[in-house]
Amino acid sequence: MAFISTFRRVLGGSSSALHSQFAVIRHNSTLTSPRLFISGLSRLTTDEKLREAFSPFGQIVDAKVVMDRVSQRSKGFGFITYASVEEAEKAREGMNAKFLDGWFVT
């Protein structure tokens, strides 16, 4: 955050303008792989729930929630692999900031 404050002072602009520019860059990036990193998952989310939530966007090859070895609960992130990059792009656009098990998925 200190970097952004310094950067803002150098440019003489507002931090909200800076944040919105980074958001546009992140949102407009083109995928090069059919594999998506999914963060913001609930501790209760399972592989099956993840697959079910993302299946309307295309053929899922693999859906995996990364689990804690001790508690056997989700660590809050996972991966989904689609059959094509186009399907992954549709899923990324369609599920960004949506609720899954009561948590925002990003």
C-alpha positions as a Markdown table, in Angstrom:
| # | Residue | x | y | z |
|---|---|---|---|---|
| 1 | Met | 0.0 | 0.0 | 0.0 |
| 2 | Ala | 2.9 | 2.3 | 0.7 |
| 3 | Phe | 4.0 | 1.8 | -2.9 |
| 4 | Ile | 0.6 | 2.9 | -4.2 |
| 5 | Ser | 0.6 | 6.0 | -2.0 |
| 6 | Thr | 4.1 | 6.9 | -3.2 |
| 7 | Phe | 3.1 | 6.2 | -6.8 |
| 8 | Arg | 0.0 | 8.3 | -6.4 |
| 9 | Arg | 1.9 | 11.2 | -5.1 |
| 10 | Val | 4.4 | 11.0 | -7.9 |
| 11 | Leu | 1.7 | 11.0 | -10.5 |
| 12 | Gly | -0.5 | 13.5 | -8.6 |
| 13 | Gly | -3.6 | 11.3 | -9.2 |
| 14 | Ser | -6.1 | 9.6 | -6.9 |
| 15 | Ser | -5.7 | 6.1 | -5.6 |
| 16 | Ser | -9.1 | 5.1 | -6.9 |
| 17 | Ala | -8.0 | 5.9 | -10.5 |
| 18 | Leu | -4.9 | 3.9 | -10.0 |
| 19 | His | -6.9 | 0.9 | -8.6 |
| 20 | Ser | -9.4 | 1.1 | -11.5 |
| 21 | Gln | -6.6 | 1.0 | -14.0 |
| 22 | Phe | -5.2 | -2.1 | -12.5 |
| 23 | Ala | -8.7 | -3.7 | -12.4 |
| 24 | Val | -9.2 | -3.0 | -16.1 |
| 25 | Ile | -5.8 | -4.6 | -16.9 |
| 26 | Arg | -6.5 | -7.6 | -14.8 |
| 27 | His | -10.0 | -8.1 | -16.2 |
| 28 | Asn | -9.0 | -7.6 | -19.9 |
| 29 | Ser | -6.2 | -10.1 | -19.8 |
| 30 | Thr | -6.5 | -13.0 | -22.2 |
| 31 | Leu | -6.2 | -16.5 | -21.0 |
| 32 | Thr | -3.5 | -18.7 | -22.5 |
| 33 | Ser | -4.5 | -21.9 | -20.7 |
| 34 | Pro | -7.8 | -23.7 | -20.1 |
| 35 | Arg | -6.8 | -24.0 | -16.4 |
| 36 | Leu | -8.3 | -21.5 | -13.9 |
| 37 | Phe | -7.1 | -20.6 | -10.4 |
| 38 | Ile | -10.1 | -20.1 | -8.2 |
| 39 | Ser | -9.7 | -18.2 | -4.9 |
| 40 | Gly | -12.1 | -17.1 | -2.3 |
| 41 | Leu | -13.6 | -20.5 | -1.7 |
| 42 | Ser | -15.3 | -21.4 | 1.6 |
| 43 | Arg | -13.7 | -23.9 | 3.9 |
| 44 | Leu | -16.7 | -26.2 | 3.2 |
| 45 | Thr | -16.3 | -26.2 | -0.6 |
| 46 | Thr | -15.6 | -29.7 | -2.1 |
| 47 | Asp | -14.4 | -30.8 | -5.5 |
| 48 | Glu | -18.0 | -31.8 | -6.4 |
| 49 | Lys | -19.5 | -28.4 | -5.4 |
| 50 | Leu | -16.8 | -26.6 | -7.4 |
| 51 | Arg | -17.4 | -28.8 | -10.5 |
| 52 | Glu | -21.2 | -28.2 | -10.2 |
| 53 | Ala | -20.9 | -24.4 | -9.9 |
| 54 | Phe | -18.6 | -24.1 | -12.9 |
| 55 | Ser | -20.1 | -26.8 | -15.2 |
| 56 | Pro | -22.6 | -24.5 | -17.0 |
| 57 | Phe | -19.7 | -22.8 | -18.8 |
| 58 | Gly | -18.3 | -25.8 | -20.6 |
| 59 | Gln | -16.8 | -29.3 | -20.3 |
| 60 | Ile | -14.7 | -29.6 | -17.2 |
| 61 | Val | -11.7 | -31.9 | -17.4 |
| 62 | Asp | -10.7 | -31.5 | -13.8 |
| 63 | Ala | -11.9 | -29.7 | -10.7 |
| 64 | Lys | -9.8 | -29.7 | -7.6 |
| 65 | Val | -10.1 | -27.9 | -4.3 |
| 66 | Val | -6.8 | -27.7 | -2.4 |
| 67 | Met | -7.3 | -29.3 | 1.0 |
| 68 | Asp | -5.6 | -28.9 | 4.3 |
| 69 | Arg | -4.0 | -32.2 | 5.3 |
| 70 | Val | -4.9 | -31.9 | 9.0 |
| 71 | Ser | -8.4 | -30.5 | 9.0 |
| 72 | Gln | -9.4 | -32.0 | 5.6 |
| 73 | Arg | -11.1 | -28.6 | 4.8 |
| 74 | Ser | -10.6 | -26.4 | 1.8 |
| 75 | Lys | -7.6 | -24.0 | 2.0 |
| 76 | Gly | -9.7 | -21.4 | 0.2 |
| 77 | Phe | -8.5 | -22.0 | -3.4 |
| 78 | Gly | -8.6 | -24.6 | -6.2 |
| 79 | Phe | -8.2 | -25.2 | -9.9 |
| 80 | Ile | -10.5 | -26.0 | -12.7 |
| 81 | Thr | -9.4 | -27.2 | -16.1 |
| 82 | Tyr | -11.7 | -26.9 | -19.1 |
| 83 | Ala | -11.6 | -28.6 | -22.5 |
| 84 | Ser | -10.8 | -25.3 | -24.2 |
| 85 | Val | -9.5 | -21.8 | -23.5 |
| 86 | Glu | -12.8 | -20.3 | -24.7 |
| 87 | Glu | -14.8 | -22.3 | -22.1 |
| 88 | Ala | -12.4 | -21.2 | -19.4 |
| 89 | Glu | -12.8 | -17.5 | -20.5 |
| 90 | Lys | -16.6 | -17.8 | -20.3 |
| 91 | Ala | -16.3 | -19.3 | -16.8 |
| 92 | Arg | -13.9 | -16.6 | -15.6 |
| 93 | Glu | -16.2 | -13.9 | -16.8 |
| 94 | Gly | -19.4 | -15.6 | -15.6 |
| 95 | Met | -18.2 | -16.6 | -12.1 |
| 96 | Asn | -16.1 | -13.7 | -11.1 |
| 97 | Ala | -17.4 | -12.1 | -7.9 |
| 98 | Lys | -20.3 | -14.7 | -7.6 |
| 99 | Phe | -21.3 | -16.5 | -4.5 |
| 100 | Leu | -20.3 | -20.1 | -3.9 |
| 101 | Asp | -21.1 | -21.6 | -0.5 |
| 102 | Gly | -21.7 | -18.1 | 0.9 |
| 103 | Trp | -18.3 | -16.7 | -0.2 |
| 104 | Phe | -17.3 | -14.5 | -3.2 |
| 105 | Val | -15.3 | -16.4 | -5.8 |
| 106 | Thr | -12.6 | -14.6 | -7.6 |
